[in-house]
């Protein structure tokens, strides 16, 4: 069973920065893609961005230019660097990964989520 463990969340003032980490229990190169979702109260879960096995990252428009996803394969860790944070970035952030099983089926793994709160 794959485990994804997030860390680095907390409370920050608007305009500040945070870096989230997602440590995987196995070699992250085995995943097709990794990324981050977020869920704010009373809102649907939103994809923040993803990073491919080759290191190509894509982002939702609302975070482009402010957030950066990176990966350290040696540490089996993916990062979400969040700069110029806004109150509307307040949410629980969840790390996820997608893997292809030997029978060809895709499976998603999720972290437990970590709270990010941006005060105005």
N, C-alpha and C positions, 0 to 999 in steps of 0.2 A: 504494500500500500504506500503510495506516494504521499509525503507530507510537505506542505508549503507553510512556512512560518514567517509572518510579517513582523516587522519591528520599525521603530522610528517615528511613530505617530505622536500626536500631542496637540497642545494649544499654542497658537502663534498669532501675532498681530497681522493685520492686513499689510501686505507689502513684504512680509517676511518669507522665509524659506524653510523647507523641511526636506529631508531625504528619507524615503521609505526603502526598506530592504525586504527581500523575499528570499529566504533560504530554503532550498529544496533538499529533500532527503536522498536524491540520487542525481546522477550526472545530468545537468540541464540540457546538454547537447542531444539527449535522447528525445527531447520534446520538440514537436513541430514548431510551436510558437509559445511564447509566454507573454503575459501582459497584466494589465491592471483594470479593474472595474471600480466603480464607486456607487454608493447608494446613500442618498440623503433622505431624511425623514419624509414620509408621504410621497416619495418620488420613486420612479422606476430605476432599476439598476442601469447604469450608464457605462459604456465602454470608454475608458480613458485613452488607452493606447496599447499597442502590442509591439513585440520585437521578435523578429524571425531568428531561426537558427543561425543565419548568416549575419545577424546584427542589424538588419534593416528595421527601423522603427517608424510607426505611423501613429497619428494622434487624432483625437476628436478636435474639431475646430476650436472649441472653447478653451483648449489648453495649449494650442500650438504657439510656439515661441516662449512659453513659460515653463512647460514641463519637458523633461528629458528622461527617456527610458534607456538604460544601459544594462549590460550583462557582464559578469565575470565568470567565465566557464570554470576556471580553476577553483573558485570558491562556491560554485553551484548556486550563485546568487544573482538575482535581478534587482535593479534599483529603479526608483522613481524619484528623480530630483524635481522638486516643485519650487519654483521661484515666483516672485510677485503674486503671492497668494491673495485671494479675494474671499470675502465672507461666503460667496456662493460656491466655493470649493469645499466647504464644510460637508463632510460625509464620512461614512465608513468605507475605507479603501480595501479592496480584496485583490489578492494576487491569484492568478490562475495560469494553468498550462494545459496544452492539448497534446495528446500523444496518440499514435496509431498502434493498435494492438496487432498481434501476429495474424489474427483473422481479418485484418483490414478495417476493423471498426475504430471509430474515433472515441476517445474518452477524455473528459475534462476533469481536472483536479483543481480544488479551491483551497485557499488559505482560510483562516478563521475570521479574518478582517481586522482592521485596526482603525481607530477613530482619529480623524484629523479635524480640528476645530480652528477656524480662522475668525478672530474677533475684529470688529470694525473700530 
